[in-house]
Amino acid sequence: MQTRYFIGVDGGGTQCRTRLTNQNGDVLAACTGGPANIWSQFDNAMKQVCQLLDETLHAAGLSTCDAGQTHVVLGLAGGNISRVRAQAQAWPHAYASWQVFSDVEIACPGAHNGQPGAVLITGTGSQGAVWSGQAFRCVGGWGMALSDQGSGAWLGQRALRLALKAHENLVEHTPLTRALMAHFGHEPETLLAWSVQATPAQWGQFAPQIFQAASEQDSNGVILVAACAQEISELINNLSQNGRYPVAMLGGLALPIYPWLSADVQAMLVTAEGDALSGALRLARLCA
């Protein structure tokens, strides 16, 4: 019987990672490359993925001839968009199997050791997914303009809107809102010019400052973080489905927002058992 291999791919907006195992689960190679968001840059993302897959085979001492015995699962940012997901699924390849999911989907079986469960990723953006054991259901992930509630970008935008209101004496100024306006020289026009071209990551850069202010009982900081916790609580409640599924919260805001969640919401949360690549590898075995 021929040896079978499995490769999991976790492609995000910042970097792409791979992990290759044999049929016994032994890790033979792992590689890291550039971004792989198929929604924002489809061709570049797929070229990056294919290059990294070749590098992974080579790092394991395998050749492209072994691709025919290798099952691949791709978890890619932008994979929640059906049109680009179908394009990625149809991408020419020489592997034994090739299945495309979103990056949040592969995190589910990873976080729960293949068992049914949910994940909520809240970092610069936010998105959640539930794995029933047979299928996925996703929530959010539609970008900052339409979605990403409870994320760093969402929090930063809310904070700067509040800072501008305080600058115009519509609400009370606090040290936080003064510091945020000082970042723009206390000039609304400077803030306006910045906002037109700001990326989600640039909006999200203010999140640590906001959490710090809230921990110091700055009233505006408390208002902002409490609102963020409310948005995240709504997502967790939706994903949990009244306690049916345990939820693992991942991402840069997961730790700082936790104390702001109610005891009932905290009770729905569990620690992730594995990472997204381990989830992709579990799915690769299911798809083989």
NUDO-848182 format. One record per residue (C-alpha): residue in three letters; z, x, y. Coordinates in pm, whole numbers, plus 32768, in hexadecimal, padded with zeros to 4 digits. Example, Ala and Ser with C-alpha at 12.3 -4.5 7.8 and 13.67 -1.06 7.14 Angstrom:
// residues 2
<rec res="ALA" Z="830C" X="84CE" Y="7E3E"/>
<rec res="SER" Z="82CA" X="8557" Y="7F96"/>
This chain:
// residues 288
<rec res="MET" Z="8000" X="8000" Y="8000"/>
<rec res="GLN" Z="7FA2" X="8086" Y="8156"/>
<rec res="THR" Z="80B4" X="80DC" Y="824B"/>
<rec res="ARG" Z="80CB" X="7FE6" Y="8369"/>
<rec res="TYR" Z="8130" X="803F" Y="84CB"/>
<rec res="PHE" Z="81AD" X="7F6D" Y="85EE"/>
<rec res="ILE" Z="8196" X="7FAD" Y="8764"/>
<rec res="GLY" Z="8253" X="7EED" Y="886D"/>
<rec res="VAL" Z="81DC" X="7EFF" Y="89D6"/>
<rec res="ASP" Z="82AF" X="7EA1" Y="8B04"/>
<rec res="GLY" Z="81CE" X="7EA3" Y="8C34"/>
<rec res="GLY" Z="8267" X="7E5D" Y="8D88"/>
<rec res="GLY" Z="8207" X="7E7E" Y="8EF2"/>
<rec res="THR" Z="82A4" X="7FD8" Y="8F08"/>
<rec res="GLN" Z="8269" X="8078" Y="8DB6"/>
<rec res="CYS" Z="81EF" X="803B" Y="8C55"/>
<rec res="ARG" Z="82B0" X="80A5" Y="8B1E"/>
<rec res="THR" Z="8252" X="80B5" Y="89AF"/>
<rec res="ARG" Z="8310" X="80E4" Y="886A"/>
<rec res="LEU" Z="8272" X="811E" Y="8714"/>
<rec res="THR" Z="8323" X="80EA" Y="85C8"/>
<rec res="ASN" Z="82C1" X="80F4" Y="845C"/>
<rec res="GLN" Z="82F6" X="7FD7" Y="8369"/>
<rec res="ASN" Z="845B" X="804F" Y="832A"/>
<rec res="GLY" Z="84B1" X="802C" Y="849B"/>
<rec res="ASP" Z="84C3" X="81A3" Y="84DD"/>
<rec res="VAL" Z="845F" X="81FD" Y="8641"/>
<rec res="LEU" Z="833F" X="82F4" Y="8631"/>
<rec res="ALA" Z="82E0" X="8308" Y="87A0"/>
<rec res="ALA" Z="8326" X="827C" Y="88FB"/>
<rec res="CYS" Z="825C" X="82AD" Y="8A37"/>
<rec res="THR" Z="826D" X="824A" Y="8BA5"/>
<rec res="GLY" Z="8153" X="8219" Y="8C9D"/>
<rec res="GLY" Z="80F4" X="816C" Y="8DDF"/>
<rec res="PRO" Z="8101" X="7FFD" Y="8E42"/>
<rec res="ALA" Z="8061" X="7EEE" Y="8D6C"/>
<rec res="ASN" Z="8063" X="7DA3" Y="8E28"/>
<rec res="ILE" Z="7F35" X="7CE1" Y="8DAB"/>
<rec res="TRP" Z="7F4F" X="7BDE" Y="8EBF"/>
<rec res="SER" Z="7F3D" X="7CCA" Y="8FE8"/>
<rec res="GLN" Z="7E5C" X="7DDA" Y="8F55"/>
<rec res="PHE" Z="7DC5" X="7D69" Y="8E0E"/>
<rec res="ASP" Z="7CCA" X="7E7D" Y="8DC3"/>
<rec res="ASN" Z="7DB0" X="7F98" Y="8E2B"/>
<rec res="ALA" Z="7ECE" X="7F01" Y="8D62"/>
<rec res="MET" Z="7E01" X="7EE1" Y="8C24"/>
<rec res="LYS" Z="7D76" X="8040" Y="8C47"/>
<rec res="GLN" Z="7ED9" X="80C1" Y="8C73"/>
<rec res="VAL" Z="7F4A" X="8005" Y="8B3D"/>
<rec res="CYS" Z="7E2C" X="8086" Y="8A66"/>
<rec res="GLN" Z="7E5D" X="81EB" Y="8ADC"/>
<rec res="LEU" Z="7FD0" X="81D5" Y="8A91"/>
<rec res="LEU" Z="7F8D" X="8145" Y="8937"/>
<rec res="ASP" Z="7EAB" X="826D" Y="88E8"/>
<rec res="GLU" Z="7FB9" X="835B" Y="8966"/>
<rec res="THR" Z="80BD" X="82AC" Y="888F"/>
<rec res="LEU" Z="7FED" X="82D0" Y="8752"/>
<rec res="HIS" Z="7FB2" X="843E" Y="87A3"/>
<rec res="ALA" Z="8125" X="847B" Y="87E7"/>
<rec res="ALA" Z="8174" X="83EF" Y="868E"/>
<rec res="GLY" Z="8079" X="84D6" Y="85EA"/>
<rec res="LEU" Z="7F8A" X="83B7" Y="85A7"/>
<rec res="SER" Z="7E1D" X="8396" Y="8605"/>
<rec res="THR" Z="7D4B" X="8277" Y="8686"/>
<rec res="CYS" Z="7CE6" X="8245" Y="851A"/>
<rec res="ASP" Z="7E49" X="81CB" Y="84D8"/>
<rec res="ALA" Z="7E1D" X="80B3" Y="85D9"/>
<rec res="GLY" Z="7D96" X="7FD7" Y="84C1"/>
<rec res="GLN" Z="7EED" X="7FDE" Y="841D"/>
<rec res="THR" Z="7FA9" X="7FAA" Y="8566"/>
<rec res="HIS" Z="8023" X="7E5C" Y="85EC"/>
<rec res="VAL" Z="8050" X="7E49" Y="8766"/>
<rec res="VAL" Z="8111" X="7D58" Y="8841"/>
<rec res="LEU" Z="80E0" X="7D74" Y="89B7"/>
<rec res="GLY" Z="81E6" X="7CE6" Y="8AA3"/>
<rec res="LEU" Z="8140" X="7CFD" Y="8BF8"/>
<rec res="ALA" Z="81A3" X="7C98" Y="8D56"/>
<rec res="GLY" Z="80B7" X="7B81" Y="8DB9"/>
<rec res="GLY" Z="809A" X="7B10" Y="8C50"/>
<rec res="ASN" Z="8127" X="79BD" Y="8CB3"/>
<rec res="ILE" Z="7FDA" X="7973" Y="8D60"/>
<rec res="SER" Z="7F08" X="78D1" Y="8C4F"/>
<rec res="ARG" Z="7DB6" X="7945" Y="8CD2"/>
<rec res="VAL" Z="7E0A" X="7AB8" Y="8CE3"/>
<rec res="ARG" Z="7ED1" X="7AA2" Y="8BA1"/>
<rec res="ALA" Z="7D99" X="7A23" Y="8AF1"/>
<rec res="GLN" Z="7CD0" X="7B40" Y="8B89"/>
<rec res="ALA" Z="7DCC" X="7C3E" Y="8B0C"/>
<rec res="GLN" Z="7DCE" X="7B9C" Y="89B4"/>
<rec res="ALA" Z="7C52" X="7BBE" Y="89A7"/>
<rec res="TRP" Z="7C54" X="7D2E" Y="8A11"/>
<rec res="PRO" Z="7B8E" X="7E02" Y="8913"/>
<rec res="HIS" Z="7C6D" X="7EC8" Y="8825"/>
<rec res="ALA" Z="7C74" X="7F60" Y="86CB"/>
<rec res="TYR" Z="7DD3" X="7EFA" Y="8663"/>
<rec res="ALA" Z="7E36" X="7E2C" Y="8534"/>
<rec res="SER" Z="7EC5" X="7D21" Y="861A"/>
<rec res="TRP" Z="7EEA" X="7D01" Y="8792"/>
<rec res="GLN" Z="7FC0" X="7BF5" Y="8835"/>
<rec res="VAL" Z="8007" X="7BCA" Y="89A8"/>
<rec res="PHE" Z="8149" X="7B3A" Y="8A38"/>
<rec res="SER" Z="81F3" X="7B53" Y="8B89"/>
<rec res="ASP" Z="82F6" X="7C61" Y="8BC7"/>
<rec res="VAL" Z="840C" X="7B5D" Y="8BDF"/>
<rec res="GLU" Z="83A8" X="7AC1" Y="8A92"/>
<rec res="ILE" Z="83CA" X="7C02" Y="89CB"/>
<rec res="ALA" Z="8524" X="7C31" Y="8A62"/>
<rec res="CYS" Z="85A3" X="7AF7" Y="89AC"/>
<rec res="PRO" Z="8590" X="7B67" Y="883F"/>
<rec res="GLY" Z="8603" X="7CBF" Y="88B1"/>
<rec res="ALA" Z="873A" X="7C3D" Y="895D"/>
<rec res="HIS" Z="879A" X="7B5A" Y="883B"/>
<rec res="ASN" Z="8733" X="7C2D" Y="870D"/>
<rec res="GLY" Z="8616" X="7B41" Y="86BE"/>
<rec res="GLN" Z="86F1" X="7A0C" Y="86C1"/>
<rec res="PRO" Z="86B5" X="78E3" Y="87AB"/>
<rec res="GLY" Z="8733" X="7925" Y="8909"/>
<rec res="ALA" Z="86D5" X="7947" Y="8A75"/>
<rec res="VAL" Z="86BE" X="7A56" Y="8B7C"/>
<rec res="LEU" Z="86C7" X="7A48" Y="8CF5"/>
<rec res="ILE" Z="863C" X="7B76" Y="8DA9"/>
<rec res="THR" Z="86AF" X="7B84" Y="8F11"/>
<rec res="GLY" Z="864C" X="7CB9" Y="8FD0"/>
<rec res="THR" Z="854C" X="7CD0" Y="90E6"/>
<rec res="GLY" Z="84C2" X="7B89" Y="9059"/>
<rec res="SER" Z="854B" X="7A96" Y="8F59"/>
<rec res="GLN" Z="84D1" X="79F3" Y="8E1C"/>
<rec res="GLY" Z="856B" X="7961" Y="8CE4"/>
<rec res="ALA" Z="84F6" X="7915" Y="8B83"/>
<rec res="VAL" Z="857E" X="7866" Y="8A4F"/>
<rec res="TRP" Z="851F" X="78CF" Y="88EC"/>
<rec res="SER" Z="8554" X="77B3" Y="87F3"/>
<rec res="GLY" Z="8501" X="7894" Y="86CD"/>
<rec res="GLN" Z="83A0" X="780D" Y="86C7"/>
<rec res="ALA" Z="832A" X="77E6" Y="8830"/>
<rec res="PHE" Z="837C" X="7845" Y="8996"/>
<rec res="ARG" Z="83C4" X="7773" Y="8AC9"/>
<rec res="CYS" Z="83C2" X="7823" Y="8C18"/>
<rec res="VAL" Z="845A" X="77CF" Y="8D6A"/>
<rec res="GLY" Z="83FC" X="786D" Y="8EB6"/>
<rec res="GLY" Z="8339" X="79AA" Y="8EEB"/>
<rec res="TRP" Z="823D" X="7917" Y="8FDF"/>
<rec res="GLY" Z="8270" X="7A12" Y="90F5"/>
<rec res="MET" Z="8345" X="7A22" Y="922C"/>
<rec res="ALA" Z="8287" X="791C" Y="92F3"/>
<rec res="LEU" Z="82B5" X="780D" Y="91EC"/>
<rec res="SER" Z="83CA" X="787C" Y="9102"/>
<rec res="ASP" Z="84AC" X="79AA" Y="90BB"/>
<rec res="GLN" Z="85E2" X="78E6" Y="911F"/>
<rec res="GLY" Z="8727" X="79A8" Y="9106"/>
<rec res="SER" Z="8670" X="7AF5" Y="910E"/>
<rec res="GLY" Z="869D" X="7C25" Y="91ED"/>
<rec res="ALA" Z="8566" X="7BCC" Y="92B4"/>
<rec res="TRP" Z="85DB" X="7A65" Y="92DD"/>
<rec res="LEU" Z="8732" X="7ADE" Y="934F"/>
<rec res="GLY" Z="86A0" X="7BD5" Y="9446"/>
<rec res="GLN" Z="85BD" X="7AD1" Y="94E0"/>
<rec res="ARG" Z="86DA" X="79D8" Y="9503"/>
<rec res="ALA" Z="87B1" X="7AE6" Y="95A5"/>
<rec res="LEU" Z="86AC" X="7B49" Y="96A6"/>
<rec res="ARG" Z="866B" X="79DE" Y="96FF"/>
<rec res="LEU" Z="87E1" X="79B4" Y="9736"/>
<rec res="ALA" Z="87F4" X="7AF5" Y="9801"/>
<rec res="LEU" Z="86DE" X="7A77" Y="98E3"/>
<rec res="LYS" Z="8792" X="792B" Y="9914"/>
<rec res="ALA" Z="88CF" X="79E7" Y="996F"/>
<rec res="HIS" Z="880C" X="7AC0" Y="9A62"/>
<rec res="GLU" Z="8799" X="7982" Y="9B10"/>
<rec res="ASN" Z="88FC" X="78F6" Y="9B13"/>
<rec res="LEU" Z="88A8" X="77DC" Y="9A22"/>
<rec res="VAL" Z="89BA" X="784D" Y="9935"/>
<rec res="GLU" Z="8ADF" X="793B" Y="9954"/>
<rec res="HIS" Z="8A95" X="7AB0" Y="9946"/>
<rec res="THR" Z="8B5B" X="7B85" Y="9851"/>
<rec res="PRO" Z="8B51" X="7CFD" Y="980A"/>
<rec res="LEU" Z="8A4D" X="7CBD" Y="96FA"/>
<rec res="THR" Z="8956" X="7C00" Y="97D2"/>
<rec res="ARG" Z="8985" X="7CF9" Y="98EF"/>
<rec res="ALA" Z="893E" X="7E19" Y="9801"/>
<rec res="LEU" Z="8808" X="7D6C" Y="977B"/>
<rec res="MET" Z="8780" X="7D35" Y="98D9"/>
<rec res="ALA" Z="87D8" X="7E9C" Y="9934"/>
<rec res="HIS" Z="86EE" X="7F0A" Y="981C"/>
<rec res="PHE" Z="85D7" X="7E7A" Y="98F6"/>
<rec res="GLY" Z="8662" X="7EF3" Y="9A41"/>
<rec res="HIS" Z="86E9" X="7D96" Y="9A8A"/>
<rec res="GLU" Z="8580" X="7D35" Y="9AD4"/>
<rec res="PRO" Z="84FB" X="7BF1" Y="9A37"/>
<rec res="GLU" Z="8396" X="7C62" Y="9A77"/>
<rec res="THR" Z="83D4" X="7D9F" Y="99AE"/>
<rec res="LEU" Z="8462" X="7CCA" Y="9894"/>
<rec res="LEU" Z="8335" X="7BE3" Y="98A9"/>
<rec res="ALA" Z="823B" X="7D01" Y="988F"/>
<rec res="TRP" Z="82F7" X="7D8F" Y="9764"/>
<rec res="SER" Z="830E" X="7C3E" Y="96B3"/>
<rec res="VAL" Z="8196" X="7C08" Y="96BA"/>
<rec res="GLN" Z="8156" X="7D32" Y="95D6"/>
<rec res="ALA" Z="82A2" X="7D54" Y="951C"/>
<rec res="THR" Z="8298" X="7D60" Y="93A1"/>
<rec res="PRO" Z="839A" X="7CB1" Y="92C5"/>
<rec res="ALA" Z="843C" X="7E03" Y="9284"/>
<rec res="GLN" Z="845F" X="7E3C" Y="93FB"/>
<rec res="TRP" Z="8504" X="7CE8" Y="9427"/>
<rec res="GLY" Z="85E5" X="7D38" Y="9302"/>
<rec res="GLN" Z="865B" X="7E86" Y="9390"/>
<rec res="PHE" Z="8767" X="7DCD" Y="9458"/>
<rec res="ALA" Z="8811" X="7D34" Y="9326"/>
<rec res="PRO" Z="8914" X="7E4B" Y="92F1"/>
<rec res="GLN" Z="8976" X="7E35" Y="9461"/>
<rec res="ILE" Z="89A1" X="7CBD" Y="9444"/>
<rec res="PHE" Z="8A7B" X="7CD7" Y="930D"/>
<rec res="GLN" Z="8B4F" X="7DE3" Y="93B4"/>
<rec res="ALA" Z="8B82" X="7D05" Y="94E4"/>
<rec res="ALA" Z="8BE3" X="7BE0" Y="9408"/>
<rec res="SER" Z="8CE2" X="7CB6" Y="934F"/>
<rec res="GLU" Z="8D7C" X="7D03" Y="94A4"/>
<rec res="GLN" Z="8D91" X="7B8D" Y="94EE"/>
<rec res="ASP" Z="8C85" X="7B92" Y="95FB"/>
<rec res="SER" Z="8C52" X="7A1B" Y="9625"/>
<rec res="ASN" Z="8AD7" X="7A2E" Y="9635"/>
<rec res="GLY" Z="8AD1" X="7B18" Y="950A"/>
<rec res="VAL" Z="8BA7" X="7A23" Y="9446"/>
<rec res="ILE" Z="8AC1" X="7901" Y="94A1"/>
<rec res="LEU" Z="898F" X="79C3" Y="942F"/>
<rec res="VAL" Z="8A1A" X="7A41" Y="92E6"/>
<rec res="ALA" Z="8AAF" X="78ED" Y="9294"/>
<rec res="ALA" Z="8958" X="7850" Y="92C9"/>
<rec res="CYS" Z="88BD" X="7959" Y="91E9"/>
<rec res="ALA" Z="89C1" X="790E" Y="90DC"/>
<rec res="GLN" Z="896F" X="779C" Y="90F3"/>
<rec res="GLU" Z="87FC" X="77DD" Y="90BA"/>
<rec res="ILE" Z="8846" X="78C0" Y="8F92"/>
<rec res="SER" Z="893A" X="77C2" Y="8F02"/>
<rec res="GLU" Z="882B" X="76B8" Y="8F07"/>
<rec res="LEU" Z="8743" X="77A0" Y="8E46"/>
<rec res="ILE" Z="884F" X="77F8" Y="8D47"/>
<rec res="ASN" Z="88A5" X="7689" Y="8D12"/>
<rec res="ASN" Z="8737" X="7637" Y="8CDC"/>
<rec res="LEU" Z="8703" X="7755" Y="8BE6"/>
<rec res="SER" Z="8844" X="7711" Y="8B27"/>
<rec res="GLN" Z="87EB" X="75A2" Y="8AED"/>
<rec res="ASN" Z="8956" X="7530" Y="8AEF"/>
<rec res="GLY" Z="89D1" X="7657" Y="8A26"/>
<rec res="ARG" Z="88C6" X="7645" Y="891A"/>
<rec res="TYR" Z="884A" X="77A5" Y="8964"/>
<rec res="PRO" Z="8912" X="78D9" Y="89CB"/>
<rec res="VAL" Z="8889" X="797C" Y="8B05"/>
<rec res="ALA" Z="8874" X="7AF2" Y="8B45"/>
<rec res="MET" Z="8858" X="7B45" Y="8CB8"/>
<rec res="LEU" Z="8792" X="7C80" Y="8D05"/>
<rec res="GLY" Z="8719" X="7D34" Y="8E3C"/>
<rec res="GLY" Z="87AC" X="7DD9" Y="8F6D"/>
<rec res="LEU" Z="8869" X="7CA6" Y="8FEA"/>
<rec res="ALA" Z="8902" X="7C4D" Y="8E9A"/>
<rec res="LEU" Z="8A3E" X="7D1C" Y="8EC8"/>
<rec res="PRO" Z="8A8B" X="7CDB" Y="9039"/>
<rec res="ILE" Z="8A4D" X="7B62" Y="9025"/>
<rec res="TYR" Z="8B25" X="7B2E" Y="8EED"/>
<rec res="PRO" Z="8C77" X="7B0D" Y="8FA2"/>
<rec res="TRP" Z="8BDF" X="7A03" Y="9084"/>
<rec res="LEU" Z="8B84" X="7921" Y="8F62"/>
<rec res="SER" Z="8C71" X="780D" Y="8EF3"/>
<rec res="ALA" Z="8D39" X="7834" Y="8DB3"/>
<rec res="ASP" Z="8C62" X="7728" Y="8D0E"/>
<rec res="VAL" Z="8B24" X="77E8" Y="8D5C"/>
<rec res="GLN" Z="8BBA" X="7935" Y="8CF5"/>
<rec res="ALA" Z="8C11" X="7898" Y="8BA4"/>
<rec res="MET" Z="8A9D" X="7861" Y="8B63"/>
<rec res="LEU" Z="8A51" X="79D5" Y="8B8A"/>
<rec res="VAL" Z="8A4C" X="7ADF" Y="8A7B"/>
<rec res="THR" Z="8A06" X="7C54" Y="8A7B"/>
<rec res="ALA" Z="88A6" X="7CB5" Y="8A15"/>
<rec res="GLU" Z="88A0" X="7D52" Y="88BA"/>
<rec res="GLY" Z="8754" X="7E05" Y="88E6"/>
<rec res="ASP" Z="8646" X="7E4D" Y="89E6"/>
<rec res="ALA" Z="84EE" X="7DBB" Y="8A24"/>
<rec res="LEU" Z="8440" X="7EBF" Y="894A"/>
<rec res="SER" Z="8519" X="7E64" Y="881F"/>
<rec res="GLY" Z="84B4" X="7CFA" Y="885F"/>
<rec res="ALA" Z="8345" X="7D58" Y="8868"/>
<rec res="LEU" Z="8369" X="7E0E" Y="871D"/>
<rec res="ARG" Z="8410" X="7CE0" Y="867E"/>
<rec res="LEU" Z="82EE" X="7C09" Y="86F1"/>
<rec res="ALA" Z="81F5" X="7D08" Y="866E"/>
<rec res="ARG" Z="828B" X="7CE1" Y="8514"/>
<rec res="LEU" Z="8278" X="7B67" Y="852E"/>
<rec res="CYS" Z="810C" X="7B79" Y="859B"/>
<rec res="ALA" Z="80A8" X="7C74" Y="848F"/>
